[in-house]
C-alpha cells in the first residue's frame, strides 16, 4: 500500500494543480493524507470537494508547523511506503509510479529520492530557476539529499528516527534526510520522478525564502564550511582584490572579472534548460533572463549571510538537542 502525504496552509490559489496532477497519475496512491495547519482561506473547502474524486483524508491541526504536520500524516498513514510532496507543485504524470518502483522492487531499500524542476511563468522566474535550481547532471547520486516535495520512504524508517524535527521550521527535510542516512537507511536517486514548482515571483519573496533557509541552517548547525566560504569571499576576497589592484597594479582587478565568470557559470549553463519550459525562447528573452542572474546571485548570498547568524543566535539561546545524537 502506498500513502501520499501533504501539508498545506492557505493554498487555495494553487492547491488544485497539485490535486489534479495526483488524479492523473499513472499509478494513483492508495490513500492521500493531507494535514492542514489552520488555513483561513478556502483550502479546506477545496480539499473536501476533491474528496469525491480522490481517496483523501483531511486532518486539520491548526497551528502545527510543517514537521508536525508531516509527522501527524506519517502516523495516520496506513501504507508501508509513504510518498511526500508539497502544495504549490505539479507532479509529472508518472511521478508516483517512477518514485516508488525501486522501493517495491527492493524491500531492503529505505528511501527513494525524486527530483524537482522549475515551472516558471515570467522572465524573472525563469532567471530565478536558473540561479537556484541544479540540473540533473550536477547531482551526486551518492550524497543527494532530496527535498520533501519529491521523496518516498518506508514508514518504519521515518518512525525509527522520530520523524521530522518538530523544533525546526526550515531545512527540516534536510535534517530528516541526514538522520535517515545516519540510521543506515539505503537511498536511491530517481531522477525521472519529477515535480514542477513555481519559483518565487518577486525579489522580496525570493530574499525572504533564502533568508529563512539560511536561518534554518544556523538553527540546525548545517553547512558551516559553505557559509564560512561565503563570508570569506565577500568580506575578504572581494575587497582584497580591490586593495591589491590599487596598491600594486590595476591588472589585478581582473580578478573580479574571473570571479564573476566563475560565479555565473552554472546559472548561465542552466538557463537554456529552464528556457525550454517557456513558450517564447527568443534571444531577447535569454538576454533579459541573463541580465537578472548577477543580481539574483548577489541578493541570494546577502539573504543567506543575514539569515545564518540569526539562526545561530536562536541556537545559542534555545540549545536544541543534537540531531546527530538523536539519530543514534
N, C-alpha and C positions, 0 to 999 in steps of 0.2 A: 504494500500500500504506500502511495506517495502523497504526502501532505505538502501543500504550498502555504507559506506563512507570509503575512504582510503587516506592517504597522502603518497607520495613517493618522494625520491630523490636519484638518481644514484643507482637504484635497478635492473639494467639489469641482474645481475648474478643470482638473486633469485626470481624475480617477477613472473616467470612462475609457480612456485609451488603454489603460492597463487591463481593465476588466474585459474589454472587447478582445484584446490580444490573448488573454487567458482562454476566453471562449473559443478562439480559433486555433488552439494548439493541436498539433498532430497527435500528441499524447496528452490528453487532459489530466489534471490532477484528480485523485480520488476524493480529496476534500481540500477546501480552502479555508484557512483560519485567519481572520483579519481582526486585529486589535486596534480600536480607535482610542486615541489618547484624550478624547474630550472635545471633539470638533464642535464649533459653534456655527458652521455654515451648513450646507446641505449634503455633506459627505455621507452621513449615516443614512439619510433617506435614499440616496443613490445606491448605496450598498444593499440596502434591504430590497430595493426594486430588482437588482440583479440576482437576488437570491432565488428568483423564479427560474433563472437560466443556468445558474452555476451551483455546485454543491458547497455553498458558502455558509460558514458560521461566523457571526459577528459578535465580538466581545467588546464592550465599552468599559474602559478603565480610565476615567478622567484623571488627568494629572500625571499619568505614567510617562516616563521617558522612553526613548527608543529601545534601550536594552531591556527595561522592564516589560515593555510590550512584546518584544520578541521572546523573552523567557516565558511569558504567560502563554504565548501562542505555541511554543515548543511543548510546554507542559500539557496543553489541551489537545495537541495533535495526536492522531491515532496511528499515523504511519510510522514505519521503521525508517523510511527515507524522508527527509524534510528538505524542501527547496525553499529558498528565501529570495525575495525581491523587494523593491520599494515602490511606493506610489510615485506617480510622475514619470514612469518609464513605459516603454512599449517593448513587448517581448517579440523576438523573432518567432515565426510560426512553429519552428521545430525546437525552440529553446528547451522546454522541459524534457522532451524525448532525448535530445542530444546530451543534456546535462546529466541526466540520471542513468543513462545506459551503462556507463562504467561501474556505477555502484550496483546495478542489477547483475552485471556480469561477474563482478569480483566482490564477494562478500567480506573479504578482508580489508577492502578499501574504505577509508573513513570519510573522505572529503573530495568532492568534485568542484573545481574552481572554474566558473564560467568567465566570460569576457563582457566588455561593455564598449559601446561606440557612441559618438556624439550624434544627436538628431537635431542639427541647428536649423533655425528659422530665419536668421538675419545674418548679414555680413559680420557683425560683431560676434555672434555666437559661433560662426564658422571659425573665426580667428581664435576665439577662446578655446574651442575644441582642439585646435592645432597646438595651442600654447600649453595645454594642461593634460591632455589625454595621450597615453602611449599607444603606439601601433603594436600589433601582434608580434612583429619580428623584434621588438625591443624587450619582450618579456623573457625572463629566465624562468623556465617552467619549474625548475627545481626549487626556487625560492619565492615564487609568486604568491602574494597574499591577496586573495580575492576580496572584492567589495561584497557586502551582503546584499547588494542589488542583483547579484548573479552568483549564487552558490548553492550547493546541495550537500547535505551531510547526514550521517546516521544519528538518530535521536539519542541513542545510548552514548555516542561520542560527545554530543553537546551537553548532556546531563552529567557526564563523567567529569567535566571541567567546571561545572557550576553555571553553564550558560554564558550569556553576555555579561560584561562587568557593569552592574547597575549604578555604580558610583561615577561612571564616566559618561559624559553627554556627547562627546565627539570622539572619533577614532575608535569607537567601541568594537567595530568589526575587525580592526587590525589586532587588537588585543585578543579577541575571540580566536582569530586565525593562529596567532602566536602560541596561545595556550594549547590549542589542538596539536600543533607541531611538538611542543614540549611534552605533551602527553603521549607522543609516539604515534599519532594517527597518520596514516598514509594519505597523501594528496595526489591528485592527478589534475593537470591543466587541460581544460576542454575549450579550446579557442572558438569552436564552432557554436557554442552556446552563448548567443549574443543577446544583450538587452540594449535598447537605444534610449538615451535620455537627453533632454534638452539642457545645454549649458545655461548658466545664469544670464539673464537678459540685459544686465546693466553693470557698469563699473562698481557701483555701490554694493550690489548684491554679490558680485564676484569678490570684492575686497572682504566683505563680511564672511563669506564662505571660507576663504583661506585663512583669515584671522582665527576663526573658530577651529579649523583643522589644526593649526599650529598650537593654539591654546590646548587642544586635546593632546597633542604630542607632549607638551610640557607637563600636563597633569599626569600622563602615563609614563613619563620619562622615556620617550621614544626618540630615536634618531639624533642622539647628541652630536655625533660627528658631522652629520649632514647640516645641522643648524650652526655648528661652530664654523664650518667652511663658509657658510653664507655670511655670517658676521665678519669673518676674516676678510672675505672678498670685498665687501662694501666699506668696511671701516679701516682696512689696512691696504689691501692691494690696489684698489681703485685710486684712492688719494696718493698712495705711494708712487704710482706711475706718473701722476701729475707732478709731484715734487721732484722725482728723478729727471723728468724732462725739462723742468725749469732750472734745476741746479747743474745738470750735466749736458744734455743735448736734446733739442726738440724731437729728434728722431725717435726717442724713447716713448713719445706719446703714441706711436703706432701700436703700442701695447694695448691701448684702448680699442683700436680697430680689430686687432687679432682677438681680443677677449670678446668683443661684440659678435664677431663671426662665430666663435665657439658657442656663445650664449644663445644665438638664434638658429644654430644649425638644425637641431631637432624639430623645432616648430615649423621651420621652412620646409623641412623634409616631409612633415606630416600634412602640411597644408593641401597639397594636391589630392591626398586621400580623402580628407574631410570635404573638400570641394565636390567630390563625386556625389555627395548627398544633396548638393544644391542643383536647382533646375537651371540656373544661369551660371555657366562655367567660363565666363568671359575673362579676357585679360584684365579688364577694368576691375572686375570683382577680385581677382587674385591680387592686384595692386592695392586695393583698399584693405583687404584682409592682411596683407603683408605689412602695411603701414601700422596696423594695430598691434602687431606682435611685440615690438620693443616695449611699448607702454604696458602691455598686459604682463610680460615677464617681470618688469620692474615693479609694478603695482602688487603682483602676487608675492614677490620677495619682501616688499615692505610690510605687507599684511602678516606674513609669517614671522618677520623679525619683531613685530609688535605683539603678536599673539603668543609666541613661545614663552617669553618671560612671564607673561600674565598667567599662563598655565603653571609655570614653576612656582610662582608666588602662591597660587592656590595649593599646590602640592606641599609646600613647606608649612602652610597653615593647617591643612586638613590631615596630612600624614596618612594617606590611604595605604592599605595593605599592599605588599609587593606582589604584583600579579604573577611574577615568575615563580615565587614560592607557592602561591595558591595553585599553580598548575602542577605542582608535585615534581 
